Amino acid sequence: MREARTFPYFRPMNEENKKILTFLMAGGIVLIILVALSSGAYQGGDTFQHFMIAKWSFVHPSLLFDHWGKPFFTTVIAPFAQLGYAAVTIENTVLGLVSAWYTYLIARHLGHRLAWPAALMMICAPIYFVHLNSAMTEILFSTIIVVSTYWIMKERWIAGAILLSFLPFVRTEGFVLIPFISIWFLMKRRWFAFVLLGTGTVLYSIVGSMLFYNDILWVFHQNPYKVTVDFYGSGNWHHFISTNYVTWGVPMFIALCCGTFWIFRTLKRHTGSLEENIKKEWWLVFVPSFVFLLFHSLAWWLGKLASVGEIRVLAALMPLYAVTANRGLNWMNERFLDNKAKRNRFISFYSIAVLLMPFLFFPMPMRRMRGQAVMHEVTTWLTANRSDYGRVWYSDPQIAFDTESDPFIQGDIRPYFPNDSTPSQRLKSNDIYIWDAHFAANEGRTPIESFNDTTFFKLEKVFLPEKPFETFDHNNYEVKVYRRR
């Protein structure tokens, strides 16, 4: 009798896979509860803005092609955004669990003796863990990179190439990574799949040009990061490495260093006769993750591409870093421990340390961060006193988020124009402007001195954090509400 055929993407699971999947699902339930109970959100203004772009894209379809919002990311989260912010964070958590599963599959495919720690390290890397409670792009980016990488390793060339082609429309760094990953396609002479790596760019270029931009090259001409933002500054070239304790976490960083040593040692010892899996690990795992780290380190060091040195960007490639770290963990376990009992104790201790890492820096459920707590007080006050004032102008997007206002129309609650130094002419009598020391002073380029003229403005209210803190330009954070006389 002929055996029943199975679709190649959905073969029956072995016992190990079932155990890992069960563990991830159980952990996912805990994570979803922690995220749902959180009152705060990681990254504040950016996460609120991404959420609002997705939420209001059903009303303003052009937002589906907003370059800063990232078109493919917006499309993926928009349906969930209609259900509220909590729905988006839960979606992000599920995507994170999918990424963890495929991280494990890659480690197993590459022949790691212990593959499951790769999934644990990825999901528990502090900067990745905290991003689950956000509407940021890094989680979807990580899901696309790890799923497409696994498909490519399994020689599902067309599916892998098409999925990977949409990476730049989740985060712009996709344009940096795809050329390096494409080398593998050329080495394997997969010409048609190589061409398909441009699918996402071609589709978005054509559709965006036809519907909104009238420019076939809008994807490049509308790039929001091609300009230098002087107030972001620059920093040390090793900034992303020296903050390893809060990005990867100390245990994972040690394993990552060991994994890096292992792969270079292996390349040196077996030049010209590398096993296929080692080639895959080099070209599809190590090279993209190293290029990504190098790209952001140089951007911050040189003060280019609107880099503010945000360590959160490393969450986008966390699955690949976890695979390299897992290789290092396996090497340590086999190199320095001479019997099974010692190895089991080491893995148990290591796993506990990895599990504890994110909670040391980002306790969950997450409370509102310092600036968010102050702005929440502002919106509570605004809601209670709304009838006393005319239009409301703001720079911090949390105002629109908390009041559920459409920030993409000139309504009663509207964003203030950046680089507008004449608020006395912009505002009408009884309008109020909510000035804050972060968004208004920096991104909005609206100095506090613009409101010093008491013949035009009256200071209505001042909001201060419980504990003083400075913004990245070293000014004390505060929020002041001015009324136009």
C-alpha positions as CSV (number, residue, x, y, z in Angstrom):
1,M,0.0,0.0,0.0
2,R,1.3,3.4,-0.9
3,E,2.1,5.7,2.0
4,A,0.0,8.8,2.5
5,R,1.6,11.9,1.1
6,T,2.0,15.0,3.3
7,F,2.3,18.6,2.3
8,P,6.1,19.4,2.7
9,Y,5.4,22.5,4.9
10,F,3.4,20.5,7.5
11,R,5.0,17.2,8.2
12,P,4.2,15.2,11.4
13,M,6.2,16.4,14.4
14,N,8.6,14.2,16.3
15,E,8.5,14.0,20.1
16,E,11.2,16.6,20.7
17,N,9.4,19.1,18.5
18,K,6.1,18.5,20.3
19,K,7.8,19.1,23.7
20,I,9.4,22.4,22.6
21,L,6.2,23.6,21.0
22,T,4.2,22.7,24.1
23,F,6.7,24.6,26.2
24,L,6.5,27.7,23.9
25,M,2.7,27.6,24.0
26,A,2.7,27.5,27.8
27,G,5.2,30.3,28.0
28,G,3.2,32.2,25.5
29,I,0.1,32.1,27.7
30,V,2.2,33.6,30.6
31,L,3.6,36.3,28.3
32,I,0.2,37.2,26.9
33,I,-1.1,37.7,30.4
34,L,1.9,39.8,31.4
35,V,1.5,42.0,28.3
36,A,-2.3,42.3,28.7
37,L,-1.8,43.5,32.3
38,S,0.8,46.1,31.4
39,S,-0.3,49.8,31.7
40,G,2.9,51.1,30.1
41,A,4.4,50.6,26.6
42,Y,8.0,50.3,25.6
43,Q,9.4,53.1,23.4
44,G,6.5,55.5,24.1
45,G,6.1,58.0,21.3
46,D,7.3,55.6,18.5
47,T,5.2,52.7,19.5
48,F,2.1,55.0,19.8
49,Q,2.8,56.5,16.4
50,H,3.1,53.1,14.8
51,F,-0.1,52.0,16.4
52,M,-2.0,55.1,15.3
53,I,-0.7,54.8,11.7
54,A,-2.1,51.3,11.6
55,K,-5.3,52.2,13.4
56,W,-6.2,55.1,11.1
57,S,-5.0,53.5,7.9
58,F,-8.5,52.2,7.3
59,V,-9.7,55.8,7.3
60,H,-6.6,57.2,5.5
61,P,-5.4,54.5,3.0
62,S,-2.3,56.5,2.2
63,L,-1.0,55.5,5.6
64,L,-0.6,52.0,4.3
65,F,2.3,53.4,2.2
66,D,3.7,55.7,4.8
67,H,7.5,55.2,4.7
68,W,8.2,56.0,8.3
69,G,5.4,53.7,9.5
70,K,6.7,50.9,7.2
71,P,4.1,49.7,4.7
72,F,4.2,46.0,5.2
73,F,4.4,46.3,9.0
74,T,1.4,48.6,8.9
75,T,-0.6,46.2,6.7
76,V,0.1,43.3,9.0
77,I,-0.9,45.0,12.3
78,A,-3.7,47.2,10.9
79,P,-6.6,44.7,11.4
80,F,-5.5,44.1,15.0
81,A,-5.1,47.8,15.6
82,Q,-8.8,48.2,15.0
83,L,-9.4,46.2,18.2
84,G,-7.1,48.3,20.3
85,Y,-3.5,48.6,21.4
86,A,-3.7,45.5,23.6
87,A,-4.6,43.4,20.5
88,V,-1.4,44.6,18.7
89,T,0.8,43.8,21.7
90,I,-0.7,40.3,21.9
91,E,-0.1,39.9,18.1
92,N,3.5,41.0,18.7
93,T,3.8,38.4,21.4
94,V,2.5,35.6,19.2
95,L,5.0,36.7,16.4
96,G,7.8,36.5,19.0
97,L,6.8,33.0,19.9
98,V,6.7,32.1,16.1
99,S,10.3,33.5,15.9
100,A,11.4,31.4,18.9
101,W,10.0,28.3,17.3
102,Y,11.8,28.9,14.0
103,T,15.0,29.8,15.9
104,Y,14.9,26.3,17.4
105,L,14.2,24.7,14.0
106,I,17.2,26.5,12.5
107,A,19.5,25.4,15.3
108,R,18.3,21.8,15.0
109,H,18.6,21.9,11.2
110,L,22.3,23.1,11.5
111,G,23.1,20.1,13.7
112,H,23.3,21.7,17.2
113,R,23.3,18.9,19.7
114,L,21.1,21.0,22.0
115,A,18.8,23.1,19.9
116,W,16.1,24.2,22.3
117,P,18.2,26.7,24.3
118,A,18.3,28.9,21.1
119,A,14.6,29.5,21.4
120,L,14.9,30.3,25.1
121,M,17.8,32.7,24.6
122,M,16.0,34.5,21.8
123,I,12.7,35.1,23.6
124,C,14.4,36.0,26.9
125,A,17.0,38.4,25.5
126,P,16.0,41.6,27.5
127,I,15.6,43.9,24.6
128,Y,13.6,41.4,22.7
129,F,11.4,40.4,25.7
130,V,10.4,44.0,26.4
131,H,9.5,44.6,22.7
132,L,6.7,42.1,23.0
133,N,4.9,44.8,24.9
134,S,4.9,47.3,22.0
135,A,3.7,48.1,18.5
136,M,7.3,48.4,17.2
137,T,8.6,46.9,14.0
138,E,11.4,44.8,15.4
139,I,9.4,41.8,16.3
140,L,7.8,41.3,12.8
141,F,11.2,42.0,11.3
142,S,12.7,39.2,13.4
143,T,9.8,36.8,12.4
144,I,10.3,37.4,8.7
145,I,14.1,37.1,8.8
146,V,14.0,33.8,10.8
147,V,11.2,32.2,8.9
148,S,12.6,33.1,5.5
149,T,16.1,31.9,6.6
150,Y,14.7,28.6,7.6
151,W,12.8,28.2,4.3
152,I,16.0,29.0,2.4
153,M,18.0,26.5,4.4
154,K,15.4,23.9,3.6
155,E,15.6,24.9,-0.1
156,R,12.1,26.4,-0.3
157,W,13.7,29.0,-2.5
158,I,10.7,30.8,-3.9
159,A,8.7,31.0,-0.7
160,G,11.8,32.2,1.2
161,A,12.8,34.8,-1.4
162,I,9.3,36.3,-1.7
163,L,8.9,36.6,2.1
164,L,12.4,38.0,2.5
165,S,11.7,40.6,-0.2
166,F,9.2,42.4,2.1
167,L,11.8,42.9,4.8
168,P,12.7,46.5,3.8
169,F,9.0,47.4,4.3
170,V,9.1,46.4,7.9
171,R,12.4,48.1,8.7
172,T,14.7,49.9,6.2
173,E,17.7,47.8,7.2
174,G,16.2,45.1,5.0
175,F,17.8,46.9,2.0
176,V,21.2,46.4,3.8
177,L,20.7,42.7,4.6
178,I,19.1,41.3,1.4
179,P,22.3,41.9,-0.8
180,F,24.4,39.8,1.6
181,I,21.8,37.0,1.9
182,S,21.4,37.1,-1.9
183,I,25.0,35.8,-2.2
184,W,23.8,32.4,-1.1
185,F,21.2,32.4,-3.9
186,L,24.0,33.2,-6.4
187,M,26.3,30.5,-5.0
188,K,23.5,27.9,-5.4
189,R,22.6,29.2,-8.9
190,R,19.0,29.9,-8.0
191,W,18.6,32.6,-10.6
192,F,14.8,32.8,-10.5
193,A,14.6,32.9,-6.7
194,F,17.3,35.5,-6.8
195,V,15.2,37.7,-9.0
196,L,12.2,37.2,-6.7
197,L,14.2,38.9,-3.9
198,G,13.0,42.1,-5.5
199,T,9.3,41.2,-5.3
200,G,8.4,43.5,-2.4
201,T,10.2,46.5,-3.7
202,V,8.7,46.1,-7.2
203,L,5.2,45.7,-5.9
204,Y,5.3,48.6,-3.5
205,S,7.1,50.9,-6.0
206,I,4.4,50.3,-8.7
207,V,1.3,50.4,-6.4
208,G,2.5,53.3,-4.3
209,S,3.4,55.3,-7.5
210,M,0.0,54.6,-9.1
211,L,-2.1,55.4,-6.0
212,F,-0.2,58.2,-4.1
213,Y,3.3,59.3,-5.1
214,N,3.4,59.5,-8.9
215,D,7.0,58.5,-8.6
216,I,8.2,55.0,-9.4
217,L,11.2,55.5,-7.1
218,W,9.2,56.8,-4.2
219,V,10.6,54.0,-2.0
220,F,14.0,55.6,-2.2
221,H,13.1,59.2,-2.6
222,Q,10.8,59.2,0.4
223,N,13.3,57.5,2.7
224,P,12.9,59.2,6.1
225,Y,16.4,58.2,7.2
226,K,18.4,59.7,4.4
227,V,18.9,63.0,6.3
228,T,21.2,63.8,9.2
229,V,19.4,64.9,12.4
230,D,21.9,67.0,14.2
231,F,20.3,66.9,17.7
232,Y,20.6,63.1,17.8
233,G,24.3,63.3,18.1
234,S,26.7,60.4,17.9
235,G,28.6,58.0,20.3
236,N,31.1,55.3,20.7
237,W,31.6,52.7,17.9
238,H,31.3,49.9,20.6
239,H,28.0,51.4,22.0
240,F,25.9,48.4,21.0
241,I,28.4,45.8,22.3
242,S,29.1,47.6,25.6
243,T,25.4,47.6,26.4
244,N,25.3,43.8,26.0
245,Y,23.8,43.3,29.5
246,V,20.5,44.9,28.4
247,T,20.4,43.8,24.8
248,W,21.4,40.1,24.7
249,G,21.8,39.7,28.5
250,V,25.1,38.6,30.0
251,P,24.7,34.8,29.7
252,M,23.7,35.0,26.0
253,F,26.4,37.5,25.3
254,I,29.1,35.1,26.7
255,A,27.6,32.3,24.5
256,L,27.5,34.7,21.5
257,C,31.2,35.4,21.9
258,C,32.0,31.7,22.1
259,G,29.8,31.0,19.1
260,T,31.7,33.7,17.1
261,F,35.0,32.2,18.2
262,W,33.7,28.7,17.2
263,I,32.7,29.7,13.7
264,F,35.9,31.6,12.9
265,R,38.0,28.7,14.2
266,T,36.0,26.3,12.1
267,L,36.4,28.4,9.0
268,K,40.2,28.6,9.6
269,R,40.5,24.8,10.1
270,H,38.4,23.7,7.2
271,T,39.0,26.2,4.5
272,G,37.9,24.7,1.2
273,S,36.1,21.7,2.7
274,L,33.4,23.2,4.7
275,E,30.3,21.1,5.4
276,E,27.1,22.4,3.9
277,N,25.6,23.3,7.3
278,I,28.6,25.3,8.3
279,K,28.3,27.3,5.0
280,K,24.6,27.9,5.8
281,E,25.5,29.0,9.3
282,W,28.1,31.4,8.0
283,W,26.2,33.0,5.0
284,L,22.6,32.9,6.4
285,V,23.1,33.4,10.1
286,F,26.5,34.9,11.1
287,V,27.1,37.3,8.1
288,P,23.6,39.0,8.2
289,S,23.7,39.5,12.0
290,F,27.3,40.8,11.9
291,V,26.5,43.2,9.0
292,F,23.5,44.4,10.9
293,L,25.5,45.1,14.1
294,L,28.3,46.8,12.1
295,F,25.8,49.0,10.1
296,H,24.2,50.4,13.3
297,S,27.5,50.8,15.1
298,L,28.9,52.9,12.2
299,A,25.7,54.9,11.8
300,W,25.8,55.9,15.5
301,W,29.5,56.4,15.6
302,L,29.4,58.7,12.6
303,G,26.1,60.4,13.5
304,K,24.4,59.4,10.2
305,L,21.1,58.1,9.0
306,A,19.1,59.7,11.9
307,S,20.7,57.2,14.3
308,V,20.0,57.9,17.9
309,G,21.9,54.9,19.2
310,E,18.8,53.0,20.1
311,I,19.8,49.5,21.3
312,R,16.3,48.3,20.5
313,V,17.3,47.7,16.9
314,L,19.2,44.6,17.8
315,A,15.9,42.9,18.7
316,A,15.3,42.7,14.9
317,L,18.0,40.2,14.4
318,M,17.8,38.4,17.8
319,P,16.9,35.0,16.3
320,L,20.1,34.9,14.3
321,Y,22.2,36.1,17.3
322,A,20.5,33.3,19.3
323,V,21.5,30.7,16.8
324,T,25.2,31.8,17.0
325,A,24.9,32.0,20.8
326,N,23.5,28.5,20.9
327,R,26.4,27.2,18.9
328,G,28.7,28.8,21.5
329,L,26.7,27.2,24.3
330,N,27.0,23.8,22.8
331,W,30.7,24.3,22.3
332,M,31.2,25.4,26.0
333,N,29.1,22.5,27.2
334,E,31.1,19.9,25.2
335,R,34.5,21.5,25.5
336,F,34.7,22.2,29.3
337,L,32.4,19.6,30.9
338,D,33.5,15.9,30.8
339,N,30.3,14.1,31.8
340,K,26.6,14.2,31.3
341,A,25.8,15.1,34.9
342,K,27.9,18.2,34.9
343,R,26.5,19.2,31.5
344,N,23.0,18.9,32.7
345,R,23.7,21.0,35.8
346,F,25.4,23.6,33.7
347,I,22.5,23.8,31.2
348,S,20.0,24.0,34.1
349,F,21.9,26.9,35.7
350,Y,22.4,28.6,32.4
351,S,18.7,28.4,31.5
352,I,17.7,29.9,34.9
353,A,20.1,32.8,34.4
354,V,18.7,33.4,30.9
355,L,15.1,33.3,32.2
356,L,15.9,35.9,34.9
357,M,17.7,38.4,32.7
358,P,14.8,40.3,31.2
359,F,13.0,40.8,34.5
360,L,16.2,42.5,36.0
361,F,15.8,45.3,33.5
362,F,12.2,45.3,32.4
363,P,9.8,44.1,35.1
364,M,6.5,42.8,33.7
365,P,3.7,43.7,33.8
366,M,5.2,47.0,32.7
367,R,4.2,50.2,34.4
368,R,4.1,53.5,32.5
369,M,7.6,54.8,32.0
370,R,8.5,58.2,33.4
371,G,7.5,60.4,30.5
372,Q,4.4,58.3,29.8
373,A,3.2,58.7,33.4
374,V,3.6,62.4,33.2
375,M,1.8,62.6,29.8
376,H,-1.0,60.4,31.2
377,E,-1.5,63.0,33.9
378,V,-1.7,65.6,31.2
379,T,-4.4,63.8,29.2
380,T,-6.4,63.1,32.4
381,W,-6.3,66.8,33.2
382,L,-7.2,67.6,29.6
383,T,-10.2,65.3,29.5
384,A,-11.5,66.8,32.7
385,N,-11.1,70.4,31.5
386,R,-11.7,70.0,27.8
387,S,-14.7,72.3,27.6
388,D,-12.7,75.2,28.9
389,Y,-10.5,75.5,25.9
390,G,-10.5,75.6,22.1
391,R,-8.2,73.6,19.9
392,V,-5.5,71.5,21.5
393,W,-2.0,71.4,19.9
394,Y,0.7,68.9,20.9
395,S,4.0,67.4,19.9
396,D,4.0,64.2,21.9
397,P,1.9,61.6,20.1
398,Q,0.7,60.1,23.4
399,I,-1.8,62.9,23.5
400,A,-3.6,61.6,20.4
401,F,-3.2,58.0,21.6
402,D,-4.6,58.6,25.1
403,T,-7.5,60.8,23.8
404,E,-8.2,58.4,20.8
405,S,-8.0,61.4,18.4
406,D,-7.2,61.1,14.7
407,P,-3.7,62.7,14.4
408,F,-3.9,62.8,10.6
409,I,-6.5,65.4,10.3
410,Q,-6.7,69.0,11.5
411,G,-9.3,68.3,14.2
412,D,-9.8,69.8,17.6
413,I,-6.8,67.9,18.9
414,R,-4.0,68.2,16.4
415,P,-0.2,67.9,16.2
416,Y,1.8,71.1,16.1
417,F,3.9,71.8,13.0
418,P,7.6,71.0,13.4
419,N,10.0,73.9,13.0
420,D,7.2,76.5,13.4
421,S,8.6,79.2,15.7
422,T,5.6,81.4,15.5
423,P,2.9,79.8,17.8
424,S,1.5,83.3,18.5
425,Q,0.3,83.4,14.9
426,R,-0.6,79.7,14.6
427,L,-2.8,79.5,17.7
428,K,-6.2,81.2,18.0
429,S,-7.6,82.7,21.2
430,N,-8.2,80.1,23.9
431,D,-6.3,77.4,22.0
432,I,-3.8,75.5,24.2
433,Y,-0.4,74.1,23.4
434,I,1.0,71.2,25.3
435,W,4.8,71.7,25.3
436,D,7.1,68.9,26.5
437,A,10.9,68.9,26.9
438,H,11.4,65.9,24.6
439,F,9.2,65.9,21.5
440,A,8.4,69.6,21.3
441,A,11.9,70.7,22.1
442,N,13.7,68.3,19.8
443,E,11.6,66.6,17.0
444,G,9.2,69.6,17.0
445,R,12.0,72.2,17.1
446,T,9.7,74.4,19.2
447,P,11.8,76.1,22.0
448,I,10.2,77.0,25.2
449,E,11.2,80.6,24.6
450,S,8.5,80.8,21.9
451,F,5.9,81.1,24.7
452,N,7.7,83.7,26.9
453,D,5.7,86.6,25.6
454,T,2.9,87.0,28.2
455,T,0.9,89.3,26.0
456,F,0.1,86.3,23.9
457,F,0.4,83.3,26.2
458,K,-0.6,82.3,29.7
459,L,1.0,79.4,31.5
460,E,-2.0,77.2,32.6
461,K,-0.4,74.2,34.1
462,V,3.0,72.5,34.7
463,F,3.5,68.8,35.0
464,L,6.7,67.3,36.5
465,P,7.8,63.7,37.0
466,E,7.9,62.2,40.5
467,K,11.6,61.8,40.1
468,P,13.5,64.3,37.9
469,F,15.1,62.9,34.8
470,E,16.8,64.3,31.7
471,T,16.0,63.9,28.0
472,F,18.7,62.8,25.6
473,D,19.7,66.5,25.1
474,H,20.3,66.8,28.9
475,N,17.4,69.0,29.7
476,N,15.1,68.2,32.6
477,Y,11.9,66.7,31.5
478,E,8.7,68.7,32.1
479,V,5.4,69.4,30.4
480,K,3.9,72.9,30.3
481,V,0.4,73.9,29.0
482,Y,0.1,77.3,27.5
483,R,-3.1,79.1,26.6
484,R,-3.3,81.6,23.8
485,R,-4.9,84.8,25.2
